[in-house]
Amino acid sequence: MKHGVRIIGGKYRGKKLSVPDSIGLRPTSDRMRETLFNWLMYDVAGSRCLDAFAGSGALGFEAFSRGAREVVMVERSARIAAQLQKTAAELAAKDILVYHQDVLKYLETVNQSFDIVFLDPPFAINYWQKCLHKLQANQLLAPDALVYIESPDEIQMDTQRWQCLKQKRAGQVFYALYKYRETDTSTAGQKLNGNGTRVC
């Protein structure tokens, strides 16, 4: 356990999360998490969240610390899933549910919808698009659900179904927050501005 991340806000602010060494494990940086949760400032409390590629658990634990009603973490590595379960137990967090499972298989079995979804797969298996398709096809998104995506490539979305709320680039990483919608009220996208942020 050479690595660790800290919860940066909420009830468990300052709590260090142990992270096992694992190839491809890439915890979202403190700076990116701070930006994301500033975007989500008024949306986390009382929400049901899915941390689809949990890894370090940084996003899911951060959401729980900030008042999420329930957080589901899905992690295909048995070793990492065990660490997530240990951390949840240390926090006495009964409303953090950890599943040792491939996320696509999990999305075939779950029957409850989510208010906020974090899609941050290892870049070597960058298949957030497949997860997004499953979420839509299986009706797992609550009305006006919010989806956060990290990708090594610029993110392209169906603007008839997704409204870009915020998008930013940090080095070679693109990250963005989208709102799910049933009708098309989209407008043309904008380019990233000088500081790497796009408001759509």
C-alpha positions as CSV (number, residue, x, y, z in Angstrom):
1,M,0.0,0.0,0.0
2,K,2.3,2.7,-1.2
3,H,-0.3,5.1,-2.5
4,G,-3.1,7.0,-0.8
5,V,-5.6,9.7,-1.5
6,R,-7.4,12.0,0.9
7,I,-11.1,12.9,1.1
8,I,-11.1,16.7,0.5
9,G,-14.5,17.8,1.7
10,G,-17.5,16.9,3.9
11,K,-18.0,14.7,6.9
12,Y,-14.8,12.7,6.4
13,R,-12.6,15.5,5.2
14,G,-8.9,14.7,5.6
15,K,-9.5,10.9,5.9
16,K,-6.7,9.0,4.1
17,L,-7.8,6.2,1.8
18,S,-5.3,3.3,1.4
19,V,-4.9,2.4,-2.3
20,P,-3.2,-0.9,-3.3
21,D,-0.5,-0.9,-6.0
22,S,-2.2,-2.0,-9.2
23,I,-1.3,-1.6,-12.9
24,G,-3.7,0.8,-14.5
25,L,-5.0,2.2,-11.2
26,R,-5.1,6.0,-11.6
27,P,-6.9,7.8,-8.8
28,T,-8.6,11.1,-9.8
29,S,-6.3,13.9,-8.6
30,D,-7.2,16.2,-5.7
31,R,-7.4,19.1,-8.1
32,M,-9.7,17.4,-10.5
33,R,-11.9,16.1,-7.6
34,E,-12.1,19.5,-6.2
35,T,-13.3,20.9,-9.5
36,L,-15.8,18.1,-10.0
37,F,-17.4,18.5,-6.6
38,N,-17.6,22.2,-7.1
39,W,-19.6,21.4,-10.2
40,L,-21.7,19.0,-8.1
41,M,-22.0,21.3,-5.1
42,Y,-25.8,21.3,-5.0
43,D,-26.5,17.9,-6.4
44,V,-24.7,15.3,-4.2
45,A,-26.7,15.5,-0.9
46,G,-29.4,12.9,-0.9
47,S,-28.3,11.4,-4.2
48,R,-27.8,7.7,-5.2
49,C,-24.4,7.4,-6.8
50,L,-22.6,4.8,-8.9
51,D,-18.8,4.7,-8.9
52,A,-18.6,2.4,-11.9
53,F,-14.8,1.8,-12.0
54,A,-14.2,2.4,-8.3
55,G,-10.4,1.8,-8.1
56,S,-9.2,3.9,-5.2
57,G,-12.8,4.8,-4.3
58,A,-11.8,8.5,-4.3
59,L,-14.9,9.6,-6.1
60,G,-17.4,7.4,-4.3
61,F,-16.1,8.1,-0.8
62,E,-15.9,11.8,-1.6
63,A,-19.6,11.7,-2.7
64,F,-20.6,9.9,0.5
65,S,-18.6,12.3,2.7
66,R,-20.5,15.1,1.1
67,G,-23.9,13.7,1.8
68,A,-24.8,11.1,-0.9
69,R,-27.6,8.9,0.4
70,E,-26.1,5.7,-1.1
71,V,-23.0,5.0,-3.1
72,V,-22.5,1.8,-5.1
73,M,-18.9,0.9,-6.0
74,V,-18.1,-1.6,-8.7
75,E,-14.6,-3.0,-9.0
76,R,-13.4,-6.1,-10.9
77,S,-10.1,-6.6,-9.0
78,A,-10.7,-8.8,-6.0
79,R,-7.8,-7.2,-4.1
80,I,-9.0,-3.7,-4.7
81,A,-12.6,-4.5,-3.9
82,A,-11.5,-6.0,-0.6
83,Q,-9.7,-2.7,0.3
84,L,-12.8,-0.7,-0.6
85,Q,-14.9,-2.9,1.7
86,K,-12.4,-2.5,4.4
87,T,-12.4,1.3,4.1
88,A,-16.2,1.4,4.1
89,A,-16.2,-0.7,7.3
90,E,-13.8,1.7,8.9
91,L,-16.2,4.5,8.1
92,A,-19.1,2.5,9.4
93,A,-20.7,3.3,6.1
94,K,-23.6,0.9,5.6
95,D,-24.8,2.8,2.6
96,I,-21.6,2.2,0.7
97,L,-22.1,-1.0,-1.3
98,V,-19.1,-2.6,-2.9
99,Y,-19.5,-5.2,-5.7
100,H,-16.5,-7.3,-6.9
101,Q,-17.8,-7.6,-10.5
102,D,-17.2,-6.4,-14.1
103,V,-19.2,-3.2,-14.4
104,L,-21.0,-4.3,-17.7
105,K,-22.2,-7.5,-16.0
106,Y,-23.3,-5.5,-13.0
107,L,-25.4,-3.1,-15.2
108,E,-27.2,-6.2,-16.6
109,T,-28.4,-7.2,-13.1
110,V,-29.2,-4.0,-11.2
111,N,-32.7,-2.7,-11.2
112,Q,-32.4,0.7,-9.4
113,S,-31.6,4.0,-11.0
114,F,-28.8,6.4,-10.2
115,D,-28.8,10.2,-9.8
116,I,-25.0,10.6,-10.3
117,V,-22.7,8.2,-12.2
118,F,-18.9,8.4,-12.2
119,L,-17.3,6.8,-15.3
120,D,-13.5,6.8,-14.9
121,P,-12.3,3.5,-16.4
122,P,-8.6,2.7,-16.7
123,F,-7.4,4.3,-19.9
124,A,-6.2,1.0,-21.3
125,I,-9.8,-0.2,-21.3
126,N,-11.5,3.1,-22.1
127,Y,-15.0,1.7,-22.6
128,W,-17.2,4.3,-20.8
129,Q,-19.2,4.4,-24.0
130,K,-20.4,0.8,-23.5
131,C,-21.3,1.6,-19.9
132,L,-23.3,4.7,-21.0
133,H,-25.2,2.6,-23.5
134,K,-26.0,0.0,-20.8
135,L,-27.2,2.7,-18.4
136,Q,-29.5,4.1,-21.0
137,A,-30.7,0.8,-22.5
138,N,-31.5,-0.6,-19.0
139,Q,-33.1,2.6,-17.8
140,L,-30.7,3.0,-14.9
141,L,-30.6,6.8,-15.1
142,A,-32.9,8.9,-12.9
143,P,-34.6,11.9,-14.5
144,D,-31.9,14.6,-15.1
145,A,-29.2,12.2,-13.9
146,L,-25.6,13.5,-14.0
147,V,-22.7,11.6,-15.5
148,Y,-19.1,12.4,-14.9
149,I,-16.6,11.0,-17.5
150,E,-12.7,10.9,-17.6
151,S,-11.1,10.0,-20.9
152,P,-7.7,10.3,-22.6
153,D,-9.6,11.5,-25.7
154,E,-11.9,14.4,-26.2
155,I,-15.4,13.4,-25.2
156,Q,-18.1,13.1,-27.9
157,M,-21.7,12.7,-26.8
158,D,-25.1,12.4,-28.4
159,T,-26.4,16.0,-27.8
160,Q,-30.0,14.8,-28.2
161,R,-29.7,12.9,-25.0
162,W,-26.9,14.7,-23.1
163,Q,-26.4,18.3,-22.1
164,C,-22.8,19.3,-21.5
165,L,-22.7,21.2,-18.2
166,K,-18.9,21.5,-17.7
167,Q,-15.8,20.2,-19.4
168,K,-12.2,20.7,-18.7
169,R,-8.8,19.4,-19.7
170,A,-5.9,18.6,-17.3
171,G,-2.8,17.8,-19.2
172,Q,-3.8,14.9,-21.5
173,V,-7.0,14.0,-19.5
174,F,-10.4,15.3,-20.5
175,Y,-13.1,15.3,-17.9
176,A,-16.7,16.5,-18.2
177,L,-20.1,16.5,-16.5
178,Y,-23.2,15.8,-18.4
179,K,-27.0,15.9,-17.7
180,Y,-29.2,13.2,-19.1
181,R,-32.4,14.4,-20.8
182,E,-35.2,12.9,-22.8
183,T,-35.7,15.8,-25.3
184,D,-33.4,17.6,-27.7
185,T,-32.8,21.2,-26.6
186,S,-29.1,21.1,-27.5
187,T,-27.1,24.0,-28.9
188,A,-23.9,23.8,-30.8
189,G,-20.9,23.0,-28.6
190,Q,-18.2,25.4,-27.8
191,K,-14.4,25.1,-27.9
192,L,-12.3,24.8,-24.8
193,N,-11.4,28.3,-23.6
194,G,-8.0,29.5,-22.7
195,N,-7.9,27.9,-19.3
196,G,-9.1,24.5,-20.6
197,T,-12.7,24.9,-19.5
198,R,-15.8,24.7,-21.6
199,V,-19.3,25.7,-20.4
200,C,-21.9,24.3,-22.7
